[in-house]
């Protein structure tokens, strides 16, 4: 019984470490984006229209 619990705890620890690494990567990758609008602005057509003064 104790072996099964130890194996479960070890597996959960590994999963948590992997999840923490994923969230750290996501945080680093998207640190420039504050809102969903920031993500939309990086669309090429929308960015060009913004720079040229056009409105969609």
BALOBA-1460 file (C-alpha; in Angstrom, 3 decimals):
// residues 56
<rec num="1" residu="x" x="0.000" y="0.000" z="0.000"/>
<rec num="2" residu="x" x="2.749" y="2.470" z="0.937"/>
<rec num="3" residu="x" x="4.594" y="1.672" z="-2.285"/>
<rec num="4" residu="x" x="1.543" y="2.559" z="-4.373"/>
<rec num="5" residu="x" x="1.127" y="5.844" z="-2.506"/>
<rec num="6" residu="x" x="4.822" y="6.680" z="-2.964"/>
<rec num="7" residu="x" x="4.596" y="5.909" z="-6.686"/>
<rec num="8" residu="x" x="1.482" y="8.074" z="-7.019"/>
<rec num="9" residu="x" x="3.115" y="10.957" z="-5.171"/>
<rec num="10" residu="x" x="6.254" y="10.650" z="-7.313"/>
<rec num="11" residu="x" x="4.182" y="10.638" z="-10.526"/>
<rec num="12" residu="x" x="2.204" y="13.678" z="-9.371"/>
<rec num="13" residu="x" x="5.436" y="15.517" z="-8.524"/>
<rec num="14" residu="x" x="6.822" y="14.870" z="-12.001"/>
<rec num="15" residu="x" x="3.570" y="16.075" z="-13.585"/>
<rec num="16" residu="x" x="3.617" y="19.234" z="-11.456"/>
<rec num="17" residu="x" x="7.230" y="19.969" z="-12.407"/>
<rec num="18" residu="x" x="6.408" y="19.571" z="-16.103"/>
<rec num="19" residu="x" x="3.358" y="21.793" z="-15.771"/>
<rec num="20" residu="x" x="5.388" y="24.451" z="-13.949"/>
<rec num="21" residu="x" x="7.968" y="24.387" z="-16.759"/>
<rec num="22" residu="x" x="5.204" y="24.786" z="-19.357"/>
<rec num="23" residu="x" x="3.700" y="27.774" z="-17.547"/>
<rec num="24" residu="x" x="7.137" y="29.336" z="-17.160"/>
<rec num="25" residu="x" x="7.738" y="28.956" z="-20.906"/>
<rec num="26" residu="x" x="4.316" y="30.421" z="-21.741"/>
<rec num="27" residu="x" x="4.944" y="33.350" z="-19.408"/>
<rec num="28" residu="x" x="8.309" y="34.087" z="-21.022"/>
<rec num="29" residu="x" x="6.987" y="33.654" z="-24.550"/>
<rec num="30" residu="x" x="3.978" y="35.923" z="-24.142"/>
<rec num="31" residu="x" x="5.288" y="38.484" z="-21.648"/>
<rec num="32" residu="x" x="4.842" y="41.253" z="-24.240"/>
<rec num="33" residu="x" x="1.112" y="40.621" z="-24.573"/>
<rec num="34" residu="x" x="-1.133" y="42.219" z="-21.963"/>
<rec num="35" residu="x" x="-4.593" y="41.767" z="-23.497"/>
<rec num="36" residu="x" x="-6.288" y="39.919" z="-26.333"/>
<rec num="37" residu="x" x="-6.213" y="43.143" z="-28.329"/>
<rec num="38" residu="x" x="-2.421" y="43.020" z="-28.197"/>
<rec num="39" residu="x" x="-2.532" y="39.606" z="-29.832"/>
<rec num="40" residu="x" x="-4.833" y="40.894" z="-32.591"/>
<rec num="41" residu="x" x="-2.625" y="43.874" z="-33.345"/>
<rec num="42" residu="x" x="0.233" y="41.565" z="-34.293"/>
<rec num="43" residu="x" x="-1.809" y="40.272" z="-37.190"/>
<rec num="44" residu="x" x="0.024" y="41.683" z="-40.240"/>
<rec num="45" residu="x" x="-3.010" y="43.164" z="-41.980"/>
<rec num="46" residu="x" x="-4.283" y="44.832" z="-38.844"/>
<rec num="47" residu="x" x="-0.832" y="46.147" z="-37.984"/>
<rec num="48" residu="x" x="-0.368" y="47.601" z="-41.466"/>
<rec num="49" residu="x" x="-3.820" y="49.181" z="-41.359"/>
<rec num="50" residu="x" x="-3.069" y="50.711" z="-37.972"/>
<rec num="51" residu="x" x="0.217" y="52.164" z="-39.198"/>
<rec num="52" residu="x" x="-1.435" y="53.535" z="-42.337"/>
<rec num="53" residu="x" x="-4.373" y="54.956" z="-40.435"/>
<rec num="54" residu="x" x="-7.014" y="52.648" z="-41.896"/>
<rec num="55" residu="x" x="-9.776" y="51.245" z="-39.716"/>
<rec num="56" residu="x" x="-11.251" y="47.784" z="-40.088"/>
